[in-house]
Amino acid sequence: MAKKDEAQETQEIAASGFDPVGFLKDTREELDKVVWPSRQQLISESLAVLLMVILSASLIYLVDNFFNWGAGKVFGP
């Protein structure tokens, strides 16, 4: 039942055109529902992401060098 209501509402919006005031109102309502992280949480999670990126890049670098070395041994200079 809810799907039909959403579909009907979408069709009504499409038929009437874009409503910028309604869009901004709905956007504000959705942003009020967001739970923003604290400063400490933001910093610690950002550092965790940076650490994982550095570790992943290092692993890819090492594997690439290993295969490059192996290809050099197999195919020669």
N, C-alpha and C positions, 0 to 999 in steps of 0.2 A: 504494500500500500504506500509506503514511504517513497519507493522508487517512482511510482506513478506521479506522486505529488512533486518530487524533484524534477522529473521530466517535464511536467506541465509548467512548473515555475521557470525552467530553463527555456522552454518554448516561448513563454510570455515575455521573458527578458529579451530573447532574440528578436521577437516581433516588435517590441517597443524600442529597441536600441539600447545603447550603453548609457547607464546612469552613473555619472561620475560621483555625485554626492552620496548615492547609496553604496557605491563601491568603497569610498573612503570611510563611511560609517561602518560597513561590515569589516573592513580592514582593521579599523581601530578596535572593534569588538574582539576580533581574533587575537590581536596583539596584546590585549588586556588579559587573555587566557594564558599567555606564554609565561613560563616560570624561568626567569633569567638566572644564570649562575652567579654565585658570589665571586668577588675578585680573586680570592684564594683558590677557589675551584677552577676558575678560568685559567689562572696561571699554571696550576699543577697539571691540568689536562692539556694545555698547550705544550708544556715541557714534555709530557708523555708522548704527544704526537711527534714533536721534533726528534725525540730520542728514537722512536720507532722508524722514522724516515731515515735518520742517520744509520741505524743498524741495517735497514733494508738495503740502502744504497751501498753500504760497505760489503754486504753479502753478495750483491749483484756484481760489484767490482771484483771481489775475490774469485767468484765463479768464472767471470769473464776472463780474468787473467789466467786461471787454471786451464780453461779450454784453449786460450790463445797459446799457452805454453805447450799443451798437448798437441795442437795442430802443428806447431813448429817442429815438434819431435817426429811426428808422423810424416809430414810433407817436406820437411827440411827447409833450409834457407834458399 
